[in-house]
Amino acid sequence: MDRARRLTEQFKRQDVPNFSSGDTLKVHSIIKEIDAKGAEKQRLQAFQGVCIKKHNAGLATTFTVRKISDGIGVERIYPVHSPMISKIEVVNKGSVRRANLSYFKKLTGKAARIKREESTREENTPAPEKTAQTNE
């Protein structure tokens, strides 16, 4: 059992941000292409959308990202610990009550919006001052 645990720790990524369903993510994945001459090229492709599901399963952890492209819903399922993912960025934190947002696929327009989670103010940033108005 200890050997299996050591192997899984070897393949786990350490740079995975803390995210959950409802968050807007930008996933930079490595795409391998072969041109007409047979030479292999690599490029980065960003996919930005809402995380609608996260399946925690150790090394096999996956997450699903959904976006609307030209009026058509596009979903991609990414393994978190895949070497084909360059980086994962959290663009916005969303405030949702469910872990699986499958109902999100049926919604359109204003109903398909997710509330942004209120972030805590940093210590260095002062709170805005309230001005007292007098009636004269």
C-alpha positions as CSV (number, residue, x, y, z in Angstrom):
1,M,0.0,0.0,0.0
2,D,2.9,2.4,0.8
3,R,4.4,1.8,-2.7
4,A,1.1,2.7,-4.3
5,R,0.8,5.9,-2.2
6,R,4.3,6.9,-3.2
7,L,3.6,6.4,-6.9
8,T,0.4,8.5,-6.7
9,E,2.2,11.3,-4.9
10,Q,4.8,11.2,-7.7
11,F,2.3,11.9,-10.4
12,K,0.1,14.5,-8.5
13,R,0.4,18.1,-9.6
14,Q,1.3,20.6,-6.9
15,D,0.2,23.8,-8.7
16,V,-3.6,23.1,-8.7
17,P,-5.6,26.1,-7.4
18,N,-8.4,25.7,-5.0
19,F,-11.7,25.8,-7.0
20,S,-15.1,24.3,-6.9
21,S,-18.2,24.2,-9.1
22,G,-19.6,27.6,-10.0
23,D,-16.1,29.1,-10.5
24,T,-15.1,30.5,-13.8
25,L,-11.9,28.8,-14.9
26,K,-9.4,29.3,-17.7
27,V,-7.7,26.0,-18.5
28,H,-4.5,26.2,-20.7
29,S,-4.0,22.8,-22.3
30,I,-1.2,21.6,-24.6
31,I,-2.4,20.7,-28.1
32,K,-0.1,18.5,-30.2
33,E,-0.5,19.0,-34.0
34,I,1.2,17.3,-37.0
35,D,1.7,19.5,-40.0
36,A,1.7,18.4,-43.7
37,K,5.4,17.5,-43.5
38,G,4.9,15.2,-40.6
39,A,6.6,17.4,-38.0
40,E,5.0,17.6,-34.6
41,K,4.2,21.0,-33.1
42,Q,2.9,21.9,-29.7
43,R,0.8,24.9,-28.8
44,L,-1.2,26.2,-25.8
45,Q,-5.0,26.6,-26.1
46,A,-7.0,28.3,-23.4
47,F,-10.6,27.2,-22.7
48,Q,-12.5,29.5,-20.4
49,G,-15.9,28.6,-18.9
50,V,-17.8,27.7,-15.8
51,C,-16.9,24.7,-13.8
52,I,-20.1,22.7,-13.5
53,K,-18.8,19.5,-11.8
54,K,-15.8,18.3,-9.9
55,H,-15.2,14.6,-9.3
56,N,-12.7,14.0,-6.5
57,A,-11.0,10.6,-6.9
58,G,-7.4,11.0,-5.9
59,L,-5.2,10.8,-9.0
60,A,-8.2,10.3,-11.3
61,T,-9.8,13.7,-10.2
62,T,-11.6,15.3,-13.0
63,F,-13.6,18.6,-13.6
64,T,-16.0,19.7,-16.3
65,V,-15.9,23.1,-17.8
66,R,-18.8,24.5,-19.9
67,K,-19.0,27.6,-22.1
68,I,-21.3,28.9,-24.8
69,S,-19.5,29.3,-28.2
70,D,-21.6,30.8,-31.0
71,G,-24.8,29.9,-29.2
72,I,-23.8,26.2,-28.8
73,G,-22.9,24.8,-25.4
74,V,-19.4,23.2,-25.3
75,E,-18.3,21.0,-22.4
76,R,-14.8,19.6,-21.8
77,I,-13.8,17.2,-19.1
78,Y,-10.2,17.6,-17.9
79,P,-8.2,15.3,-15.6
80,V,-6.7,17.6,-12.9
81,H,-3.3,15.8,-12.8
82,S,-2.8,15.4,-16.5
83,P,0.5,16.5,-18.0
84,M,-1.4,17.9,-21.0
85,I,-2.7,20.8,-18.8
86,S,-0.2,23.6,-18.6
87,K,-2.1,25.6,-15.9
88,I,-5.5,26.3,-14.4
89,E,-6.5,29.8,-13.5
90,V,-9.5,30.8,-11.4
91,V,-11.0,33.9,-13.1
92,N,-14.0,34.4,-10.8
93,K,-15.3,32.7,-7.7
94,G,-19.0,31.8,-8.0
95,S,-21.5,31.5,-5.3
96,V,-23.7,28.4,-5.8
97,R,-25.5,26.0,-3.5
98,R,-25.0,22.8,-5.4
99,A,-21.9,20.7,-6.2
100,N,-23.2,19.4,-9.6
101,L,-24.6,22.2,-11.8
102,S,-26.2,19.9,-14.5
103,Y,-29.4,22.1,-14.4
104,F,-27.2,24.9,-15.7
105,K,-27.3,23.3,-19.2
106,K,-31.0,24.1,-19.6
107,L,-30.8,27.7,-18.5
108,T,-30.4,30.6,-21.0
109,G,-30.1,34.4,-20.7
110,K,-30.2,36.0,-17.3
111,A,-31.1,32.8,-15.6
112,A,-27.8,31.3,-16.6
113,R,-25.8,33.8,-14.6
114,I,-23.9,32.8,-11.5
115,K,-23.5,35.3,-8.6
116,R,-20.0,36.3,-7.8
117,E,-18.8,35.3,-4.4
118,E,-18.0,38.2,-2.1
119,S,-14.3,38.4,-1.6
120,T,-12.8,39.5,1.7
121,R,-11.0,42.9,1.7
122,E,-7.3,42.7,2.0
123,E,-5.6,44.1,5.0
124,N,-3.6,46.7,3.0
125,T,-6.7,48.2,1.4
126,P,-8.5,50.7,3.5
127,A,-12.3,50.7,3.7
128,P,-14.1,53.5,1.7
129,E,-14.9,56.4,3.9
130,K,-18.6,57.4,4.3
131,T,-19.3,61.1,3.9
132,A,-21.9,62.7,6.0
133,Q,-24.3,64.8,4.0
134,T,-25.9,67.8,5.6
135,N,-29.1,69.5,4.5
136,E,-28.5,73.2,4.2
